[in-house]
Amino acid sequence: MSNSSHKAGFVNIIGKPNVGKSTLMNLLMGEKLSIITSKAQTTRHRIMGIINEPDHQIVFSDTPGMIKPKYELHKNMMSFVHMALEDADLIMFVTDLFETADEIEEVLEKINRAGLPVLLVINKIDLNKENKLQEVTEYWTKLLKVETVIPVSAKENFNIERILQEILDRLPEHPPFYDKEELTDRPERFFASEIIREKIFLNYKKEVPYSTEVAIEEFVEDKRLIRMRAVIYVERNSQKGIIIGDKGNALKKVGTQAREEMEQFFGKKIFLETFVKVEDDWRKNKKKLKRFGYDQ
């Protein structure tokens, strides 16, 4: 097949925290690539998933949830959002039946100015009561210039195929951007750290998860086994105590849950060691943010 009939392009997923961007992406990809938890702000990187078919390649990037910058970290996240508008062929704007445009007016203006085709995906329509969908559709189409509106339910896997069809209809003709054998451009240890972070979000309350970062300092793989050493960084000593828990039980639970999910993800036995270190105020420190990969 000649390249001329091959389509390829970048689809950037934008939306507020908690509207289900990661869940949707995972359904589209058929692989669990971005982490899914019910807490806001869990995806801090632009995680890219790639769908490869003989005649097309769709490169997804999942923009971090949009929030007003409170820390250096948040400013970094917003810079990812702005970058997402620069290198996209298509924007997939995800919202749900309950979200409003509060705090993201500036981003909506940027999207409208970018002049890119926008697919408005309205998630959670399994919860549709008394014509709420119509109301929400009218609300967003007044604020955003959109090509089409796609109501979906990620939870019930409803209408997901239509998203792919609408994307394919608008993808430019182009040779593949990435080697078709590769599903994602993120290294394996990135997924390992994301899985551990997801378990931290599920197991601890309040601000503790937001003050943690996970670094995989050793990742050694052989035929049957992957050995990993993970360091969980926190900002203060008190948080270190919370992460470790009474007699180390809390940390043990996170380690077990992460190991079980990694064994599924990597399809191998995992030997995982976890350590907790205090890294004072890493979120406010540019140099430390750089070490954790937020160097935009």
Secondary structure, DSSP 8 states (H G I E B T S, - for coil): --GGG-EEEEEEEEE-TTSSHHHHHHHHHTS--S---SSTT---S-EEEEEEETTEEEEEEE--------SHHHHHHHHHHHHHHHS-SEEEEEEESS---TT-HHHHHHHHHHT--EEEEEE-GGG--TTHHHHHHHHHHHHS--SEEEE-BTTTTBSHHHHHHHHHHH--B---SS-TT-S-SS-HHHHHHHHHHHHHHHH--TTGGGG-EEEEEEEEE-SSEEEEEEEEEESSHHHHHHHH-GGGHHHHHHHHHHHHHHHHHHSSEEEEEEEEEE-TTGGG-HHHHHHTT---
